[in-house]
Amino acid sequence: MILQALNSYYRRKCDDPDPAQRLPTFGLEQKEIPFILEITPEGALFQIWDTRTSQGKRLVAQAFRVPMGIKKTSGVAANLLWDTLEYVLGVDTKGNPKRVAEQHAAFCARIAALPEAVREDAGIQAVMKFLASIDLAQLERQPAWADALESNAVLSFRLQGEQDLVCQRPTVINAILNVPGADDARMAMCLVTGEMAPVERLHASIKGVWEAQTSGANIVSFNSRAFESYGKTERQGENAPVSRAAAFAYTTALNHLLRKGSPQRIQVGDASTVFWSEKQGAFESLFGDIFKDDPDESTPAVRALLDAVGSGKLAGPDGDVRFHVLGLAPNAARISIRFYHCLLLRELGLRIVQHFKDLELVRGPNDAQYPSLSRLLAAVAVQNKVGNIPPNLGGAIVDAIFAGENVPYPSLWLNAAVGRCRAEQNVNYLRAAAIKACLLRQQRQAFKSFPSTTLEPEFLPMLDLNNNNPAYRLGRLFSVLEKIQEEASPGLNATIRDRYYGAASSTPVAVFTTLLRLKNAHLKKLTTGRTQWFEKLLGEVLGPVADFPKHMPLPDQGRFALGYYHQRQDFFTKKPDSNTPPTEGTPA
């Protein structure tokens, strides 16, 4: 299914109306080439053209459409008319002159093996003349030579005064596309297209997956007897037969989606996530715009989606377009499929909207209305550092978003959010939003599994005066007691939250008797009117609580944190009369 979807995307991109957006034809690939050897028709060096441009603090090479590269291992194998400096020029950069000589000989032999009609092309003639008499002294006088030599950079050729590379000349391209397959290539039914075709033994590497090998990794790969069928040990690709054309199509499409600066790629934890639609349209880059790291940048895209869902725009033809989301994670020399979803755009829109509704929470003026995934993940990591995010958490959250509202978020998210609240004694907006979303999904899942059970009321974005859950009420109570202490002793460096929050949220019976006794001393310092107001509020909060639990499980610790956050935010919400305790229907 995944390879078929990528193959279809490749076919669509090959026919893109914008030539700059078209993907290379079978037999070609996009390759970043930092240095071009510009030569005259007589084979003399004119200059070394540096194609790199500054992007921030990095130099990024220009990408060119070149003949498909050879999948290299430890042996010597040369690409056609482009390769590293050692292959192209035969100059040793690593202290292994014998191997470099073999590499350069292989590079020259690859050109010599071209059909005679191709070798008569003016560009090929110029390259052959240049290779026959390489002038190292002239190369060393070029300004870009030092950088190219130091990095053993990839090189290619261009005739002086022309725009295309020599390997892009029509005669060379036609030769590449018309080269017959290897004699030992076996015919089989392609698992992607269903056609009888030569099977690709080694699939091209996929590059751009975060933390995977820089040289690339594979989705389809067999190199262990445990994964190989009988008689196919030396022909790994035949264990999952994919034709050469289909293998080229899906690897080219996936590398295009994973390329640097791709608007159809985001990083969610350790999952490199790509997305595409079956038809080109306004929503092609929807996912990337919505889940940008900066919530200020993603807010317009979220609002546009909400408007599209609310206005019924996605109920029309646009909503019938299928949308694909694929999450990839590194796994040594291979790539793991972390998740894959194929949804109609209308379903996708509804599920993303539901995600943000589950996160909706009363907040401060500086908090983002639609928090980004990266900030939600960082908020539950140790020291708020991205590097401390549990490796599988980001992908599991995205998987839950697209699975629908009845599928719970990963329990690890709730565990991490509650754990950070306890460790830092700080229930901030992002952690409370994560806790609320996780608890809501758990409630729906429980009701789906046991419809006869009484469904707990869904948590509101603001303070819910009708929520009688003991854990939620105790969280509110803790917030009220902290507020009494703050008003009784203004300017405190630490409150009861810094000392008692962890114990209060897990073993209430061991803490609240002490805190309720201490609050009497704090109330004596307040005015009579303020004391009466707090006494009424305490009565309202404690009314439905029959007893203090000895121990609260993790979900109840989450309810405690949410009750504390709701009540705390309610204290900072302007009321018509500050001496009136909250009553049913009071907005938070």
WOGIZI-V667767 format. One line per field, one symbol per residue. ss: DSSP state (2 for helix, 1 for strand, 0 for the rest). A space follows every 50 residues. Layout:
ss = ???
//
This chain:
ss = 02222222222222000022200000011111001111100000111111 00111001110011111000000000000001112222200000002222 22222222222200022220022222222222000222220000222222 20011111100000022202222222200000000011100000011110 00000100000000001100000022200000000222220012222222 22222220000000111100111111100000000222220000222222 22222222222022202222011111111110011111111111222222 22222222200000000000002222222002220222000022222222 22200000002222222222222200002222222222222222222220 00000000000000000002222222222222222222000000022222 22222202220222222222222000022222222222222200000000 00022222222222222222200000000000000000
//
